[in-house]
Amino acid sequence: MSLRLYMDEYVPAVITDALRARGIDVVTVQEDGRGGAADVVVIDRATGLERIVVSEDEDMIREGVLRMRRGESFPGLFRGTRLNDHVGRAVEDLALAATIYDPQDIANRIEWIPLR
């Protein structure tokens, strides 16, 4: 089973479009009516949808870390770093992760993108 992604509003649209072109299942917070929502709301929504959050927002990362420390379950989070500067690598790494990871591989974890 491939990963289903939930893109935070800070992820460049070009990354979302490129992933969709590769057949990756992606939904953005804006499409889901959650644009501008608090990070806790975004992670809760992603949890309900069983989608991995993709974000480069520091506050989102803090929320993921808090959940890990409290032992609260969430689908996982890919933390982007300077995604606008590394669009190609981010697309490659997210597409690879989405196709080789199973949801339980990333659940309750934070992984960094780009991977290299």
Summary of the structure (lengths in Angstrom):
residues: 116
radius of gyration: 12.6
end to end distance: 23.7
largest distance: 37.0
contacts: 363
relative contact order: 0.22
helix: 47%
strand: 16%
